[in-house]
Amino acid sequence: MSIVISTKKEKLNIDFIHEFLTNSYWAKGRTKEDVSKSIEHSLPFGVYKDDVQIGFARVLTDYTIFAYLMDVFIIKKHQGSGYGKQLIKTIMEHETLCDIPKWMLATADAYRLYEKFGFKEIPDPTIFMSK
């Protein structure tokens, strides 16, 4: 069965996204309002199977120099079906993103997936800061 990947914000199921994110290791404590606002200010990608949302990702970007891939997930029931690869491929080939030279993301457990799309460890992480 194939999936549909859409950037239409009005199609997203905010309750579904919020529930998944607040149970993830990276987004505990985000309110539903936080999730809605973060989607409003980024380019979201909903993943749908039989018109039911099964995954999500969003890209924070200036559409020219830099893009940050965030909040990527496929629900457990559909993991291992290649949908995550299809989602990342769709994002990387998206017409407004495909020419961006600098991409970043953070992950604790999906290195193999992202390496397939050219992501690698930061050569000198000491030059980066966070707050």
Solvent accessible surface area in square Angstrom, and as a share of the most:
residue,aa,sasa,rsa
1,M,176,0.78
2,S,91,0.59
3,I,14,0.07
4,V,88,0.51
5,I,37,0.19
6,S,17,0.11
7,T,47,0.27
8,K,123,0.52
9,K,85,0.36
10,E,146,0.65
11,K,80,0.34
12,L,16,0.08
13,N,71,0.37
14,I,44,0.22
15,D,84,0.43
16,F,42,0.18
17,I,0,0.00
18,H,44,0.20
19,E,114,0.51
20,F,52,0.22
21,L,1,0.01
22,T,36,0.21
23,N,109,0.56
24,S,9,0.06
25,Y,115,0.44
26,W,93,0.33
27,A,3,0.02
28,K,139,0.59
29,G,69,0.66
30,R,55,0.20
31,T,66,0.38
32,K,87,0.37
33,E,127,0.57
34,D,67,0.35
35,V,0,0.00
36,S,44,0.29
37,K,132,0.56
38,S,25,0.16
39,I,8,0.04
40,E,108,0.49
41,H,112,0.50
42,S,12,0.08
43,L,25,0.12
44,P,0,0.00
45,F,1,0.00
46,G,0,0.00
47,V,0,0.00
48,Y,7,0.03
49,K,35,0.15
50,D,100,0.52
51,D,126,0.65
52,V,95,0.55
53,Q,12,0.05
54,I,3,0.02
55,G,0,0.00
56,F,1,0.00
57,A,0,0.00
58,R,16,0.06
59,V,0,0.00
60,L,85,0.42
61,T,29,0.17
62,D,78,0.40
63,Y,108,0.41
64,T,88,0.51
65,I,102,0.52
66,F,72,0.30
67,A,0,0.00
68,Y,60,0.23
69,L,4,0.02
70,M,42,0.19
71,D,8,0.04
72,V,28,0.16
73,F,10,0.04
74,I,13,0.07
75,I,43,0.22
76,K,168,0.71
77,K,170,0.72
78,H,25,0.11
79,Q,100,0.44
80,G,89,0.86
81,S,64,0.41
82,G,31,0.30
83,Y,20,0.08
84,G,17,0.17
85,K,95,0.40
86,Q,77,0.34
87,L,0,0.00
88,I,0,0.00
89,K,102,0.43
90,T,46,0.27
91,I,0,0.00
92,M,42,0.19
93,E,104,0.47
94,H,40,0.18
95,E,147,0.66
96,T,64,0.37
97,L,1,0.00
98,C,69,0.41
99,D,127,0.66
100,I,12,0.06
101,P,101,0.64
102,K,99,0.42
103,W,38,0.13
104,M,35,0.15
105,L,37,0.18
106,A,83,0.64
107,T,30,0.17
108,A,68,0.53
109,D,109,0.56
110,A,28,0.22
111,Y,114,0.43
112,R,196,0.71
113,L,38,0.19
114,Y,16,0.06
115,E,101,0.45
116,K,124,0.52
117,F,54,0.23
118,G,59,0.57
119,F,29,0.12
120,K,169,0.71
121,E,140,0.63
122,I,66,0.33
123,P,130,0.82
124,D,62,0.32
125,P,83,0.52
126,T,118,0.69
127,I,126,0.64
128,F,82,0.34
129,M,187,0.84
130,S,113,0.73
131,K,253,1.07
